Amino acid sequence: METRSRSILKAVTWRAGGTVMTCVVAWVLTGNLDLAARIGLLDTAVKIGAFYFHERLWNHLRFGRAEPPEYQI
């Protein structure tokens, strides 16, 4: 399992790249850099929260995980 802080850091670094892409696309579509930045920031805030809860949910599922050995030397 991962710590909560690791999940948060993963979400932030993933979204940093996504924010840049969202801002560029919004800028191309609107021609307005200020609006594009606002769209990018709102998109980022929503998606960081969604990613964090998605990660935490998956940490509770056993699907795809190898079983730990009964003993370890």
Sequence and secondary structure as in RCSB ss.txt:
>XXXX:A:sequence
METRSRSILKAVTWRAGGTVMTCVVAWVLTGNLDLAARIGLLDTAVKIGAFYFHERLWNHLRFGRAEPPEYQI
>XXXX:A:secstr
   HHHHHHHHHHHHHHHHHHHHHHHHHHH  HHHHHHHHHHHHHHHHHHHHHHHHHHHT  TT     S   
